[in-house]
Amino acid sequence: MRIYTVILAASAPLVLSGCVVKTVADVATAPVRVAGSAVDMATTSQSEADEARGREIRRREERLGKLEREYAELADDCDDGDDEACREAIAVRREMDALVPTVPVEPDER
């Protein structure tokens, strides 16, 4: 039994040195990993920027579509003589006119 204790005691520094080396390496590289993570979180990749731009364009297109439907309904009511609908139609049209330049136009494919 004593021989096993001697072998275990003799091999402990060899086995533990690998753990110590790994721990030292982890501690030494930690600032680089943390800095790299911080830079990654602080910057936006091109694909992320493209996705965000696409979401914003779709949001504007959806809003413009909703305004067009609302305007058509108000214009019909205005044609029927509803003065309040005429005023609301003018306000909706102004919002549409402000929104149209921010929505990109798809080129005609011929």
C-alpha positions in Angstrom: 0.0 0.0 0.0 2.9 2.3 0.8 4.3 1.9 -2.8 1.0 3.2 -4.2 1.3 6.3 -2.0 4.8 6.9 -3.2 3.8 6.5 -6.8 0.9 8.8 -6.4 2.9 11.4 -4.6 5.6 11.2 -7.3 3.2 11.5 -10.2 1.1 14.3 -8.6 3.4 17.1 -9.7 3.3 15.8 -13.3 -0.4 15.5 -13.4 -1.1 18.8 -11.6 1.4 20.7 -13.6 -0.9 20.3 -16.7 -3.8 21.8 -14.7 -1.6 24.6 -13.5 -0.3 25.4 -17.0 -3.8 25.4 -18.4 -5.0 27.7 -15.6 -2.1 30.1 -16.2 -2.9 30.1 -19.9 -6.6 30.7 -19.3 -5.7 33.6 -17.0 -3.2 35.1 -19.4 -5.6 34.9 -22.4 -8.7 36.1 -20.5 -8.1 39.9 -21.1 -7.8 39.3 -24.8 -11.0 37.2 -24.9 -12.8 39.8 -22.9 -11.6 42.7 -25.1 -12.5 40.7 -28.2 -16.0 40.1 -26.9 -16.4 43.8 -26.0 -15.4 44.9 -29.5 -17.7 42.3 -31.0 -20.6 43.5 -29.0 -19.8 47.2 -29.7 -19.5 46.8 -33.4 -22.2 45.9 -35.9 -21.4 43.5 -38.7 -22.4 44.4 -42.2 -25.0 41.6 -42.3 -26.5 42.8 -39.0 -26.7 46.4 -40.4 -28.3 45.0 -43.6 -30.8 43.1 -41.7 -31.7 46.1 -39.5 -32.0 48.3 -42.7 -34.3 45.7 -44.3 -36.5 45.5 -41.2 -36.8 49.3 -41.2 -37.7 49.4 -44.9 -40.3 46.7 -44.4 -41.8 48.7 -41.5 -42.0 51.8 -43.6 -43.6 49.9 -46.5 -46.2 48.4 -44.2 -47.0 51.8 -42.8 -47.3 53.3 -46.3 -49.6 50.5 -47.3 -51.8 51.1 -44.3 -51.9 54.8 -45.0 -52.8 54.2 -48.6 -55.8 52.0 -47.6 -56.8 54.6 -45.0 -56.5 57.4 -47.5 -58.6 55.6 -50.1 -61.4 55.0 -47.5 -61.3 58.6 -46.4 -61.3 59.9 -49.9 -64.4 57.9 -50.7 -66.1 59.4 -47.6 -64.9 62.8 -48.6 -66.4 62.3 -52.1 -69.7 61.5 -50.3 -69.6 64.9 -48.6 -68.0 64.1 -45.2 -66.0 67.3 -44.3 -64.2 65.6 -41.4 -63.1 62.7 -43.7 -61.7 65.4 -46.1 -59.6 66.9 -43.3 -58.4 63.5 -42.2 -57.6 62.5 -45.8 -55.4 65.6 -46.1 -53.5 64.7 -42.9 -53.0 61.2 -44.1 -51.9 62.3 -47.5 -49.3 64.6 -45.8 -48.0 61.7 -43.8 -47.8 59.6 -47.0 -45.9 62.3 -48.8 -43.4 62.5 -46.0 -43.0 58.7 -45.9 -42.7 58.0 -49.6 -39.1 59.4 -50.1 -37.8 57.0 -47.3 -39.1 53.9 -49.0 -36.8 52.6 -51.8 -38.2 52.0 -55.2 -37.7 48.7 -56.9 -36.3 49.1 -60.4 -38.5 47.9 -63.3 -37.2 44.7 -64.8 -37.8 44.6 -68.5 
